[in-house]
Amino acid sequence: PGGRAHNAENLPNLPVGYYEPRGRQSWWVRRFIDNLPGFSRAGRPVYENEYNDQIHVSPTILIPRRNLPLSIGLDQGLFPSAVITQKQPSGQRWGLGELVEHNVGYKTFAEKLNRLLASERYRGIPIGVSWVDPAGLARSATSEEGGEAQHWAAMVARECGLTIKPAPSNAPGVRQEAVRQALLTVCDDNPHQRNLLIDPVHCPKLRRGFNSGFHFKKKRGGDGNSYEPEVNKNEFSNPHDALQYVELGDGGYETINRKRDQEERRERPDHRRRFQSSSRGLHREAFRAGTDRARLRHAFRPARNP
């Protein structure tokens, strides 16, 4: 049993509060205090401070709404990936499913994506814009039949009948910030939820990536607390990049810019107040100095002859 369970062992021989979390993160408490299954940590997760498995994973399977369009994020690479999402009227994005392949051509990937979208889970639901890595529209990929080289995203779009657009940015910091905002923003219609909710069954790579797989590797020969500046490229990085593209393209970029503008507006009044306060202070000092000079002139003014 876990250290905080009613039948915890050896408590009489331990100091009071031995199993208290003491600021430990939830994943550590789950594994090492409550003795529950968890995810191994081979590096520092990208969203270590924002993601919480108990908040961002639905307790039940998410059933897609038939009247709301699907938004798909796509990322090419060694593990070409598609992440199927749906934005709810409240603004909350549901991660409904994923397709992650290994070292396959565009046509094989497109065929599997078509089968997934035609399955009972998604059949008949309209598909909106699908968002892709901007590099996917600039990088050529050779046709599996040996034909003329074409853009990866264009070939997938042609095979799947999708409308594909490049995400507004390919900068890792901007893409990750879009996901962070979704992880942290409280849902409008439920204060206990956030604006990103993951299906517990149909998104295994996304979920494991959030918990551990999508991470910064530890530096070799370091002190154990130093990490590489770039995200580790593995089976979790492509589906997470796909999620970043759809979140960034489907409203996230505007959210980042709006937040930045709000922060700038908050700074401007403070600046004016500081300037006004400083100006008033200068005026007061000048007044005092002028008064003091007048007093000195009066003190040393020669007395008039009677």
Salt bridges, closest charged atoms under 4 A:
ASP34 OD2 - ARG4 NH2 2.71
GLU48 OE2 - ARG41 NH1 3.98
GLU50 OE2 - ARG180 NE 3.34
ASP53 OD2 - ARG207 NH2 2.61
GLU101 OE1 - LYS112 NZ 2.87
GLU145 OE2 - LYS107 NZ 3.14
GLU159 OE2 - ARG158 NH2 3.53
ASP199 OD2 - ARG121 NH2 3.32
ASP199 OD1 - HIS202 ND1 2.97
GLU235 OE1 - LYS205 NZ 2.22
ASP241 OD1 - ARG175 NH2 2.99
ASP241 OD2 - LYS233 NZ 3.59
GLU247 OE1 - ARG93 NE 2.75
ASP250 OD2 - ARG93 NH2 3.18
GLU264 OE1 - ARG268 NH2 3.82
ASP270 OD1 - ARG273 NH2 2.21
GLU285 OE2 - ARG288 NH1 3.15
ASP292 OD1 - ARG295 NH1 3.68
